[in-house]
């Protein structure tokens, strides 16, 4: 069941008070709030009848499991294929185990979801390529420098777009992030958040001289980085390796700057990359959906096997009691075997294992086919009479 966090918590509290919640795990992020709950079937039907479902998105059984598998795969995210949700699902499972509210059923389902999320990312390109302007700017810089580790980046403009790119770059373990803004306090604030340092606009020439990447995103009405300013500020031997990205509107950097040999990109280039990668992720989503369907079928089988696990354990236990009892009788009748008692022990175990093997196969087949008549017959046939 899915809804806003506050409302959902209240609904779950009411649910927990009125019905026997056997297991539950909650997932809460900035974009979603969900509870995965294990209930008796009668309780679930009563919930729907009593109106709980009117206030939330309520999915049951296969639909609920498929949603979780798609969620882990990045198919339910606003940005298809994003990786953060998989970590949040892992955290939710750990929290459920730590708090003792997640049991064998939800652990089986969440473990499968995490496996599916990892498998989708390994077998498809659903999380490859940047689909945001900030990340696309990083991709462009990396096409020139390869790894941005230990590179110096100058960000001009501490507004929304400059912050977007800066945060994407901050994850690259840069040598330094320098922020310049006409309002110095805003530059200081962003630089502090990124672990970099701020400079006044009058120090731009100095900062550009040894920068590896320059991102410009001011709100100036005209170009602030002209051909002449770049020619004067950037030594000739550094120009061929300098990446300049102009994401301002109107443009901050004169187009003629490219004539100096620097790698100049603008926001249209970034949008082109982001759109191309978005289309690619949409295509990869089709392959991901196929993996989800295949893994959902395996999960359904696993849960059916889990349902009959107590029955199989009971049968095995009763057969072992009989085996031990009959083995002792045989050993008493045979008398002294000169240390060869283990032969009888091995024989009886082998006979029981072979019989039990076929029984298990038949019970599992009945479970997979939802053959409740056969399963109930097994319970009656192997029920111990006291």
C-alpha positions as CSV (number, residue, x, y, z in Angstrom):
1,X,0.0,0.0,0.0
2,X,1.3,3.4,-1.0
3,X,0.5,7.0,0.0
4,X,2.1,10.1,1.6
5,X,4.2,9.2,4.7
6,X,2.1,10.9,7.4
7,X,-1.3,9.6,6.2
8,X,0.1,6.1,5.6
9,X,1.5,5.8,9.1
10,X,-1.9,6.6,10.6
11,X,-3.6,4.1,8.3
12,X,-1.0,1.4,9.1
13,X,-1.4,2.1,12.9
14,X,-5.2,1.6,12.5
15,X,-4.6,-1.5,10.5
16,X,-2.2,-2.9,13.1
17,X,-4.7,-2.3,15.9
18,X,-7.6,-4.0,14.2
19,X,-5.9,-6.9,12.4
20,X,-3.2,-9.4,13.0
21,X,-0.2,-8.0,11.0
22,X,2.2,-10.9,10.8
23,X,5.0,-9.1,9.0
24,X,5.7,-5.6,7.6
25,X,8.4,-3.5,6.0
26,X,8.1,0.2,5.2
27,X,9.9,2.2,2.5
28,X,10.0,5.9,2.9
29,X,11.8,8.3,0.5
30,X,11.2,11.9,-0.5
31,X,9.0,10.7,-3.4
32,X,7.1,7.7,-1.9
33,X,5.9,6.0,1.2
34,X,4.9,2.4,1.1
35,X,4.2,-0.5,3.5
36,X,4.5,-4.1,2.6
37,X,2.3,-6.2,4.9
38,X,1.6,-9.9,5.5
39,X,-1.9,-10.6,6.6
40,X,-4.4,-13.4,6.9
41,X,-6.5,-13.6,3.7
42,X,-9.7,-13.0,5.7
43,X,-8.2,-9.9,7.3
44,X,-7.1,-8.6,3.9
45,X,-10.6,-9.0,2.4
46,X,-12.1,-7.2,5.5
47,X,-9.7,-4.3,5.0
48,X,-11.0,-3.7,1.5
49,X,-14.6,-4.0,2.5
50,X,-14.1,-1.6,5.5
51,X,-12.8,1.2,3.4
52,X,-9.0,1.2,4.1
53,X,-8.4,1.0,0.4
54,X,-10.2,4.2,-0.3
55,X,-7.4,6.3,1.0
56,X,-4.4,4.6,-0.6
57,X,-3.1,2.6,-3.5
58,X,-3.7,-0.9,-2.3
59,X,-2.1,-3.9,-4.2
60,X,-2.2,-7.5,-3.2
61,X,-0.2,-10.7,-3.9
62,X,1.3,-10.8,-7.4
63,X,0.6,-7.2,-8.2
64,X,2.3,-6.0,-5.0
65,X,5.3,-8.3,-5.6
66,X,5.6,-7.1,-9.2
67,X,5.5,-3.5,-8.0
68,X,8.4,-4.1,-5.6
69,X,10.4,-5.9,-8.3
70,X,9.8,-3.0,-10.7
71,X,10.6,-0.5,-8.0
72,X,14.0,-2.2,-7.3
73,X,14.7,-2.2,-11.0
74,X,14.2,1.5,-11.4
75,X,11.1,1.1,-13.5
76,X,8.9,3.0,-11.0
77,X,11.2,5.9,-10.6
78,X,10.7,9.4,-12.0
79,X,14.1,9.0,-13.7
80,X,14.1,5.5,-15.2
81,X,16.9,3.3,-13.9
82,X,18.0,5.5,-11.1
83,X,20.1,3.6,-8.6
84,X,19.3,5.3,-5.2
85,X,16.0,3.3,-4.8
86,X,17.8,0.0,-4.7
87,X,19.9,1.1,-1.7
88,X,16.7,2.4,0.0
89,X,15.1,-1.1,-0.5
90,X,18.1,-2.7,1.0
91,X,18.0,-0.3,4.0
92,X,14.3,-1.0,4.5
93,X,14.9,-4.8,4.6
94,X,17.7,-4.4,7.1
95,X,15.6,-2.1,9.3
96,X,12.7,-4.6,9.1
97,X,15.0,-7.4,10.3
98,X,16.6,-5.3,13.0
99,X,13.2,-4.3,14.4
100,X,11.9,-7.8,14.1
101,X,8.9,-6.9,12.0
102,X,10.1,-8.7,8.8
103,X,9.8,-12.5,8.7
104,X,10.5,-15.3,6.3
105,X,7.9,-14.2,3.7
106,X,8.9,-10.6,3.3
107,X,12.6,-11.5,3.6
108,X,12.1,-13.9,0.7
109,X,10.3,-11.2,-1.3
110,X,12.8,-8.4,-0.5
111,X,15.8,-10.6,-1.1
112,X,14.4,-11.4,-4.6
113,X,13.6,-7.7,-5.3
114,X,17.2,-6.8,-4.5
115,X,18.5,-9.6,-6.6
116,X,16.3,-8.5,-9.5
117,X,17.4,-4.8,-9.1
118,X,21.0,-5.9,-9.3
119,X,20.4,-8.3,-12.2
120,X,18.6,-5.6,-14.3
121,X,21.4,-3.2,-13.9
122,X,24.0,-5.9,-14.8
123,X,22.1,-7.3,-17.8
124,X,20.8,-4.0,-19.3
125,X,21.9,-0.4,-19.7
126,X,18.9,1.0,-17.9
127,X,21.1,3.1,-15.5
128,X,23.7,4.1,-18.0
129,X,24.0,7.6,-19.4
130,X,23.0,10.9,-17.8
131,X,19.4,12.1,-18.1
132,X,19.8,15.3,-16.2
133,X,21.5,18.5,-17.3
134,X,23.9,18.4,-14.3
135,X,25.0,14.8,-15.0
136,X,25.3,15.4,-18.7
137,X,27.7,18.2,-18.1
138,X,29.9,15.8,-16.1
139,X,29.7,13.3,-19.0
140,X,30.9,15.9,-21.4
141,X,33.8,16.8,-19.2
142,X,34.7,13.2,-18.9
143,X,34.8,12.7,-22.7
144,X,37.8,15.0,-22.7
145,X,39.5,14.2,-19.4
146,X,38.4,10.7,-18.8
147,X,38.5,10.5,-15.1
148,X,37.8,13.9,-13.4
149,X,39.6,12.8,-10.2
150,X,42.1,15.4,-9.1
151,X,40.8,18.0,-11.6
152,X,40.1,21.6,-10.8
153,X,36.6,22.9,-11.6
154,X,35.5,26.5,-11.7
155,X,31.7,27.2,-11.4
156,X,30.6,30.6,-12.3
157,X,27.1,31.3,-11.0
158,X,25.6,29.8,-7.8
159,X,22.0,29.7,-9.0
160,X,19.8,26.7,-9.7
161,X,21.6,25.4,-12.8
162,X,25.1,26.1,-11.4
163,X,24.2,24.2,-8.2
164,X,22.7,21.3,-10.3
165,X,26.0,20.8,-12.2
166,X,28.2,21.4,-9.1
167,X,26.5,18.7,-7.1
168,X,26.9,16.2,-10.0
169,X,30.6,17.1,-10.2
170,X,31.1,17.0,-6.4
171,X,30.8,13.2,-6.5
172,X,33.9,12.9,-8.7
173,X,36.6,13.4,-6.0
174,X,37.9,16.6,-7.6
175,X,41.1,18.3,-6.7
176,X,39.2,21.5,-6.1
177,X,35.8,23.1,-6.7
178,X,35.9,26.9,-7.0
179,X,32.7,28.9,-7.0
180,X,32.4,32.5,-8.3
181,X,29.2,34.5,-8.0
182,X,28.4,38.2,-8.1
183,X,26.7,37.8,-4.7
184,X,29.7,36.5,-2.8
185,X,27.6,35.1,0.1
186,X,25.8,32.7,-2.3
187,X,29.1,31.5,-3.6
188,X,30.3,30.9,-0.1
189,X,27.2,28.9,0.7
190,X,27.4,26.6,-2.3
191,X,31.2,26.2,-2.0
192,X,30.7,25.1,1.7
193,X,28.1,22.6,0.7
194,X,30.4,21.1,-2.0
195,X,33.6,21.2,0.1
196,X,35.1,23.8,-2.2
197,X,35.9,27.5,-1.8
198,X,34.4,30.8,-3.1
199,X,36.1,33.7,-4.9
200,X,35.0,37.2,-5.8
201,X,34.3,37.9,-9.4
202,X,37.4,40.1,-9.7
203,X,39.5,37.0,-9.3
204,X,38.0,35.1,-12.2
205,X,41.1,35.6,-14.4
206,X,43.3,34.0,-11.8
207,X,40.9,31.1,-11.3
208,X,40.6,30.4,-15.0
209,X,44.3,30.1,-15.6
210,X,44.7,26.6,-14.1
211,X,41.1,25.3,-14.3
212,X,40.4,22.0,-16.1
213,X,36.7,22.5,-16.4
214,X,34.7,25.8,-16.4
215,X,31.0,25.8,-15.9
216,X,29.2,29.1,-16.4
217,X,25.5,29.6,-15.5
218,X,25.0,33.2,-14.6
219,X,21.9,35.3,-15.2
220,X,23.9,38.0,-17.0
221,X,22.2,39.7,-20.0
222,X,25.3,39.3,-22.2
223,X,28.4,37.2,-22.5
224,X,30.8,37.5,-19.5
225,X,33.5,35.3,-20.9
226,X,34.7,36.8,-24.2
227,X,37.3,35.6,-26.7
228,X,39.7,38.2,-25.4
229,X,39.2,37.5,-21.7
230,X,39.8,33.7,-22.2
231,X,42.8,34.3,-24.5
232,X,44.3,36.5,-21.8
233,X,43.5,34.3,-18.8
234,X,44.2,30.8,-20.1
235,X,47.8,29.9,-21.1
236,X,48.0,28.6,-24.7
237,X,49.4,25.2,-23.6
238,X,46.3,24.6,-21.4
239,X,43.6,25.5,-23.9
240,X,43.3,22.2,-25.7
241,X,42.5,20.3,-22.5
242,X,40.1,23.0,-21.1
243,X,36.4,22.1,-21.0
244,X,34.0,25.0,-20.9
245,X,30.3,24.4,-20.5
246,X,27.8,27.2,-21.0
247,X,24.4,26.5,-19.5
248,X,23.3,30.1,-19.3
249,X,20.4,31.6,-21.2
250,X,21.3,34.0,-22.8
251,X,24.8,32.6,-23.3
252,X,27.7,33.4,-20.9
253,X,30.5,32.4,-23.3
254,X,31.2,33.9,-26.7
255,X,31.1,31.2,-29.5
256,X,34.4,32.5,-30.8
257,X,36.1,31.1,-27.7
258,X,36.1,27.7,-29.4
259,X,38.5,29.2,-31.9
260,X,41.1,29.3,-29.1
261,X,41.1,25.4,-29.1
262,X,39.1,25.0,-25.9
263,X,36.3,22.4,-25.8
264,X,33.2,24.5,-25.7
265,X,29.7,23.1,-25.1
266,X,26.4,24.7,-24.5
267,X,23.1,23.8,-22.9
268,X,21.8,22.5,-26.3
269,X,24.6,19.9,-26.3
270,X,23.6,18.9,-22.8
271,X,20.0,18.5,-23.6
272,X,20.9,16.4,-26.6
273,X,22.9,14.0,-24.5
274,X,20.2,13.8,-21.8
275,X,17.4,13.2,-24.4
276,X,19.5,10.6,-26.2
277,X,20.2,8.8,-22.9
278,X,16.5,9.0,-21.8
279,X,15.4,7.3,-25.1
280,X,18.1,4.6,-24.5
281,X,16.8,4.0,-21.0
282,X,13.3,3.7,-22.3
283,X,14.4,1.0,-24.7
284,X,16.4,-0.8,-22.0
285,X,13.3,-0.7,-19.8
286,X,11.7,-3.3,-22.1
287,X,14.4,-5.8,-21.4
288,X,14.1,-5.0,-17.7
289,X,10.4,-5.7,-17.8
290,X,11.1,-9.2,-19.2
291,X,13.6,-9.9,-16.4
292,X,11.0,-8.8,-13.9
293,X,8.4,-11.1,-15.3
294,X,10.8,-14.1,-15.3
295,X,11.9,-13.4,-11.8
296,X,8.3,-12.9,-10.6
297,X,7.5,-16.4,-11.7
298,X,10.4,-17.8,-9.8
299,X,9.4,-15.8,-6.7
300,X,5.9,-17.1,-6.9
301,X,7.3,-20.7,-7.0
302,X,9.6,-20.0,-4.1
303,X,6.7,-18.7,-2.0
304,X,4.6,-21.8,-2.8
305,X,7.5,-24.0,-1.7
306,X,7.8,-21.9,1.4
307,X,4.1,-22.5,2.2
308,X,4.6,-26.3,2.2
309,X,7.9,-26.2,4.1
310,X,6.2,-27.0,7.5
311,X,4.4,-30.0,5.9
312,X,7.6,-31.4,4.5
313,X,9.4,-30.8,7.8
314,X,6.6,-32.7,9.6
315,X,6.8,-35.6,7.2
316,X,10.5,-35.8,7.4
317,X,10.4,-35.7,11.2
318,X,7.8,-38.5,11.4
319,X,9.8,-40.7,9.0
320,X,13.0,-40.2,11.0
321,X,11.2,-41.2,14.2
322,X,10.0,-44.4,12.5
323,X,13.4,-45.1,11.0
324,X,15.2,-44.8,14.3
325,X,12.7,-46.9,16.1
326,X,12.8,-49.7,13.4
327,X,16.6,-49.5,13.2
328,X,16.9,-50.1,16.9
329,X,14.6,-53.1,16.6
330,X,16.6,-54.6,13.8
331,X,19.9,-54.1,15.7
332,X,18.5,-55.8,18.8
333,X,17.3,-58.8,16.7
334,X,20.7,-59.1,14.8
335,X,22.7,-59.0,18.0
336,X,26.5,-58.4,17.9
337,X,27.5,-57.2,14.4
338,X,31.2,-56.7,15.3
339,X,31.1,-53.0,14.7
340,X,29.1,-53.2,11.5
341,X,26.0,-51.5,13.0
342,X,26.6,-48.5,10.8
343,X,25.7,-50.7,7.7
344,X,22.2,-51.0,9.0
345,X,22.1,-47.4,10.0
346,X,23.2,-46.4,6.4
347,X,20.7,-48.8,4.8
348,X,17.7,-47.4,6.7
349,X,18.7,-43.8,6.0
350,X,19.1,-44.6,2.3
351,X,15.7,-46.2,2.0
352,X,14.0,-43.3,3.8
353,X,15.8,-40.7,1.7
354,X,14.8,-42.3,-1.5
355,X,11.1,-42.6,-0.5
356,X,11.2,-39.0,0.9
357,X,12.7,-37.6,-2.3
358,X,9.7,-38.7,-4.4
359,X,7.3,-37.5,-1.8
360,X,8.9,-34.0,-1.7
361,X,8.8,-33.8,-5.5
362,X,5.1,-34.6,-5.6
363,X,4.2,-32.2,-2.8
364,X,6.2,-29.4,-4.5
365,X,4.4,-30.1,-7.8
366,X,1.0,-30.0,-6.1
367,X,2.0,-26.6,-4.5
368,X,3.1,-25.2,-7.8
369,X,-0.2,-26.2,-9.4
370,X,-2.2,-24.8,-6.4
371,X,-3.5,-28.3,-5.9
372,X,-4.9,-27.8,-2.4
373,X,-6.8,-31.2,-2.5
374,X,-3.6,-33.1,-2.8
375,X,-1.8,-31.0,-0.2
376,X,-4.6,-31.6,2.3
377,X,-4.6,-35.3,1.5
378,X,-0.8,-35.3,2.3
379,X,-1.5,-33.6,5.6
380,X,-4.0,-36.2,6.5
381,X,-2.0,-39.2,5.3
382,X,1.1,-38.2,7.2
383,X,-0.6,-36.9,10.3
384,X,0.7,-38.7,13.3
385,X,-1.9,-40.6,15.2
386,X,-1.4,-40.4,19.0
